[in-house]
Amino acid sequence: MGVQRHAGPVPATRQDPAVRERIEWAAVQVFADSEFHHVTLQQIARAASCSLQTIYRYYGDDG
């Protein structure tokens, strides 16, 4: 059998609330400092001191 991969965000019961809060506060700061349409997830990840993959893990992929 192959390795199964999780295809969506991590269930809330397995997420670290501190990480989620850090990402959300970073997003607020980045949006406050930049025009809405120029903000990237990479900027938010950098401001939150986490990887882009962590943001996708916590919030999923909207695409």
DSSP file (Angstrom, degrees, kcal/mol; ACC not computed):
  #  RESIDUE AA STRUCTURE BP1 BP2  ACC     N-H-->O    O-->H-N    N-H-->O    O-->H-N    TCO  KAPPA ALPHA  PHI   PSI    X-CA   Y-CA   Z-CA
    1    1 A M              0   0    0      0, 0.0     2,-0.1     0, 0.0     3,-0.1   0.000 360.0 360.0 360.0 145.7    0.0    0.0    0.0
    2    2 A G        -     0   0    0      1,-0.1     2,-0.4     0, 0.0     0, 0.0  -0.251 360.0 -83.4 -84.3 175.4    1.1    3.5   -0.7
    3    3 A V        -     0   0    0     -2,-0.1     2,-0.4     1,-0.0    -1,-0.1  -0.655  41.5-136.6 -80.5 130.9    1.4    6.5    1.6
    4    4 A Q        -     0   0    0     -2,-0.4     2,-0.4    -3,-0.1    -1,-0.0  -0.716  17.2-155.5 -88.5 139.9   -1.9    8.3    2.1
    5    5 A R        -     0   0    0     -2,-0.4     2,-0.5     2,-0.0     0, 0.0  -0.904  19.5-118.0-115.9 144.9   -1.7   12.1    2.1
    6    6 A H        -     0   0    0     -2,-0.4     4,-0.1     1,-0.1    -2,-0.0  -0.694  23.1-163.8 -80.3 125.7   -4.1   14.5    3.7
    7    7 A A        +     0   0    0     -2,-0.5    -1,-0.1     2,-0.1    -2,-0.0   0.281  63.2  35.9 -98.6  10.2   -5.7   16.6    1.0
    8    8 A G  S    S-     0   0    0      1,-0.1    52,-0.2    52,-0.1    51,-0.1  -0.767 100.0 -49.5-144.6-171.0   -7.1   19.4    3.1
    9    9 A P        -     0   0    0      0, 0.0    49,-0.2     0, 0.0    48,-0.1  -0.261  67.0 -92.4 -65.3 156.6   -6.5   21.5    6.1
   10   10 A V        -     0   0    0     47,-3.6     5,-0.1     1,-0.1     0, 0.0  -0.481  51.4 -98.9 -66.9 135.1   -5.5   19.9    9.3
   11   11 A P    >   -     0   0    0      0, 0.0     3,-2.5     0, 0.0     4,-0.4  -0.281  31.7-117.1 -55.5 142.2   -8.6   19.2   11.5
   12   12 A A  G >  S+     0   0    0      1,-0.3     3,-1.0     2,-0.2    -2,-0.1   0.779 112.6  64.6 -54.9 -29.5   -9.0   21.9   14.1
   13   13 A T  G 3  S+     0   0    0      1,-0.2    -1,-0.3     3,-0.0    -3,-0.0   0.704 106.7  42.6 -69.3 -17.8   -8.5   19.3   16.9
   14   14 A R  G <  S+     0   0    0     -3,-2.5    -1,-0.2     2,-0.1     2,-0.2   0.359  94.5 101.4-107.9   3.7   -4.9   18.7   15.7
   15   15 A Q  S <  S-     0   0    0     -3,-1.0     3,-0.1    -4,-0.4    43,-0.0  -0.614  73.8-122.6 -90.8 149.6   -4.0   22.3   15.1
   16   16 A D    >>  -     0   0    0     -2,-0.2     4,-2.0     1,-0.2     3,-0.7  -0.814  15.7-151.1 -87.4 115.7   -1.9   24.4   17.5
   17   17 A P  H 3> S+     0   0    0      0, 0.0     4,-2.5     0, 0.0     5,-0.2   0.823  94.8  58.7 -58.6 -31.3   -4.0   27.5   18.4
   18   18 A A  H 3> S+     0   0    0      2,-0.2     4,-2.2     1,-0.2     5,-0.1   0.881 106.0  47.9 -66.4 -37.4   -0.8   29.5   18.9
   19   19 A V  H <> S+     0   0    0     -3,-0.7     4,-2.4     2,-0.2     5,-0.2   0.935 112.0  49.2 -67.9 -45.8    0.3   28.9   15.3
   20   20 A R  H  X S+     0   0    0     -4,-2.0     4,-2.4     1,-0.2    -2,-0.2   0.922 112.6  48.2 -58.7 -44.9   -3.1   29.8   13.9
   21   21 A E  H  X S+     0   0    0     -4,-2.5     4,-2.7     1,-0.2     5,-0.2   0.899 110.0  52.0 -63.9 -40.8   -3.2   33.0   16.0
   22   22 A R  H  X S+     0   0    0     -4,-2.2     4,-2.1     1,-0.2    -1,-0.2   0.909 110.9  47.7 -62.4 -41.7    0.4   33.9   14.8
   23   23 A I  H  X S+     0   0    0     -4,-2.4     4,-2.4     2,-0.2    -2,-0.2   0.920 112.7  48.9 -64.6 -43.8   -0.6   33.5   11.2
   24   24 A E  H  X S+     0   0    0     -4,-2.4     4,-2.1     2,-0.2    -2,-0.2   0.907 112.2  47.2 -65.7 -41.9   -3.8   35.5   11.7
   25   25 A W  H  X S+     0   0    0     -4,-2.7     4,-2.2     2,-0.2    -1,-0.2   0.892 111.4  51.9 -66.2 -38.4   -2.0   38.4   13.4
   26   26 A A  H  X S+     0   0    0     -4,-2.1     4,-2.8    -5,-0.2    -2,-0.2   0.914 108.3  51.6 -62.4 -42.0    0.7   38.3   10.7
   27   27 A A  H  X S+     0   0    0     -4,-2.4     4,-2.7     1,-0.2     5,-0.2   0.913 108.3  51.3 -61.6 -42.6   -2.0   38.6    8.0
   28   28 A V  H  X S+     0   0    0     -4,-2.1     4,-2.0     1,-0.2    -1,-0.2   0.929 112.3  46.7 -59.3 -45.3   -3.5   41.6    9.8
   29   29 A Q  H  X S+     0   0    0     -4,-2.2     4,-1.6     2,-0.2    -2,-0.2   0.924 113.0  47.7 -63.8 -45.4   -0.1   43.3    9.9
   30   30 A V  H  X S+     0   0    0     -4,-2.8     4,-1.1     1,-0.2     3,-0.2   0.923 113.3  47.6 -64.4 -44.1    0.7   42.6    6.3
   31   31 A F  H  < S+     0   0    0     -4,-2.7    -1,-0.2     1,-0.2     3,-0.2   0.851 110.3  53.5 -65.7 -33.1   -2.7   43.8    5.0
   32   32 A A  H  < S+     0   0    0     -4,-2.0    -1,-0.2    -5,-0.2    -2,-0.2   0.817 114.0  42.4 -68.8 -29.8   -2.4   46.9    7.2
   33   33 A D  H  < S+     0   0    0     -4,-1.6     2,-0.3    -3,-0.2    -1,-0.2   0.582 118.2  40.7 -92.6 -11.7    1.0   47.7    5.6
   34   34 A S  S  < S-     0   0    0     -4,-1.1     2,-0.2    -3,-0.2     5,-0.1  -0.874  90.0 -89.9-135.7 162.6    0.1   46.8    1.9
   35   35 A E    >>  -     0   0    0     -2,-0.3     3,-1.9     1,-0.1     4,-0.6  -0.531  43.4-117.5 -71.3 142.8   -2.6   47.2   -0.6
   36   36 A F  G >4 S+     0   0    0      1,-0.3     3,-1.2    -2,-0.2    -1,-0.1   0.867 111.5  50.4 -49.5 -48.1   -5.0   44.3   -0.5
   37   37 A H  G 34 S+     0   0    0      1,-0.2    -1,-0.3     3,-0.0    -2,-0.0   0.570 107.5  55.1 -74.4  -7.9   -4.3   43.1   -4.1
   38   38 A H  G <4 S+     0   0    0     -3,-1.9     2,-0.3    -7,-0.1    -1,-0.2   0.469  81.4 107.2-102.5  -2.6   -0.6   43.1   -3.5
   39   39 A V    <<  -     0   0    0     -3,-1.2     2,-0.3    -4,-0.6    -8,-0.0  -0.583  50.4-166.6 -79.3 135.3   -0.5   40.9   -0.5
   40   40 A T     >  -     0   0    0     -2,-0.3     4,-1.7     1,-0.1     3,-0.2  -0.839  32.8-121.0-117.3 157.9    0.8   37.3   -1.0
   41   41 A L  H  > S+     0   0    0     -2,-0.3     4,-2.9     1,-0.2     5,-0.2   0.833 114.5  61.4 -63.5 -31.0    0.7   34.3    1.1
   42   42 A Q  H  > S+     0   0    0      2,-0.2     4,-2.5     1,-0.2    -1,-0.2   0.901 102.7  50.2 -62.6 -40.1    4.5   34.2    1.1
   43   43 A Q  H  > S+     0   0    0      2,-0.2     4,-2.5     1,-0.2    -1,-0.2   0.916 112.2  47.3 -63.0 -42.8    4.5   37.7    2.8
   44   44 A I  H  X S+     0   0    0     -4,-1.7     4,-2.0     2,-0.2    -2,-0.2   0.921 111.8  50.1 -65.4 -43.6    2.1   36.4    5.4
   45   45 A A  H  <>S+     0   0    0     -4,-2.9     5,-2.5     2,-0.2     4,-0.5   0.920 111.4  48.8 -59.9 -44.3    4.2   33.3    6.0
   46   46 A R  H ><5S+     0   0    0     -4,-2.5     3,-1.1     1,-0.2    -2,-0.2   0.927 112.1  48.2 -62.0 -45.0    7.3   35.3    6.3
   47   47 A A  H 3<5S+     0   0    0     -4,-2.5    -1,-0.2     1,-0.3    -2,-0.2   0.810 113.7  47.6 -65.9 -29.7    5.7   37.7    8.8
   48   48 A A  T 3<5S-     0   0    0     -4,-2.0    -1,-0.3    -5,-0.2    -2,-0.2   0.452 109.5-124.5 -88.9  -1.4    4.4   34.7   10.8
   49   49 A S  T < 5S+     0   0    0     -3,-1.1     2,-0.3    -4,-0.5    -3,-0.2   0.914  74.6 108.2  55.8  45.6    7.8   33.0   10.8
   50   50 A C  S   <S-     0   0    0     -5,-2.5    -1,-0.2    -6,-0.1     2,-0.2  -0.866  72.0 -93.4-138.8 175.0    6.3   29.9    9.2
   51   51 A S     >  -     0   0    0     -2,-0.3     4,-1.4     1,-0.1     3,-0.3  -0.495  29.4-117.2 -88.4 161.0    6.4   28.1    5.9
   52   52 A L  H  > S+     0   0    0      1,-0.2     4,-2.1     2,-0.2     5,-0.2   0.862 117.3  60.0 -60.7 -36.3    3.9   28.6    3.1
   53   53 A Q  H  > S+     0   0    0      1,-0.2     4,-2.4     2,-0.2    -1,-0.2   0.852  99.2  56.6 -61.7 -35.1    3.1   24.9    3.6
   54   54 A T  H  > S+     0   0    0     -3,-0.3     4,-2.1     2,-0.2    -1,-0.2   0.912 105.5  50.4 -64.2 -41.4    2.0   25.6    7.2
   55   55 A I  H  X S+     0   0    0     -4,-1.4     4,-2.5     1,-0.2     5,-0.3   0.935 112.4  46.5 -61.6 -45.5   -0.5   28.2    6.0
   56   56 A Y  H  X S+     0   0    0     -4,-2.1     4,-2.4     1,-0.2    -1,-0.2   0.874 110.3  54.3 -63.5 -36.1   -1.9   25.7    3.5
   57   57 A R  H  < S+     0   0    0     -4,-2.4   -47,-3.6     1,-0.2    -1,-0.2   0.884 116.4  37.3 -64.7 -38.3   -2.0   23.0    6.2
   58   58 A Y  H  < S+     0   0    0     -4,-2.1    -2,-0.2   -49,-0.2    -1,-0.2   0.798 133.6  22.0 -84.4 -30.1   -4.0   25.2    8.5
   59   59 A Y  H  < S-     0   0    0     -4,-2.5    -3,-0.2    -5,-0.2    -2,-0.2   0.507  97.0-135.5-120.1  -7.5   -6.3   26.9    5.9
   60   60 A G     <  -     0   0    0     -4,-2.4     2,-0.6    -5,-0.3    -1,-0.2  -0.170  35.2 -61.4  80.0-177.0   -6.4   24.6    2.9
   61   61 A D        -     0   0    0      1,-0.1    -1,-0.1    -4,-0.1    -5,-0.0  -0.943  34.3-165.1-113.7 116.8   -6.1   25.5   -0.7
   62   62 A D              0   0    0     -2,-0.6    -1,-0.1     1,-0.2    -2,-0.0   0.662 360.0 360.0 -74.2 -15.9   -8.8   27.7   -2.1
   63   63 A G              0   0    0      0, 0.0    -1,-0.2     0, 0.0    -2,-0.0   0.466 360.0 360.0 -80.9 360.0   -7.8   26.9   -5.7
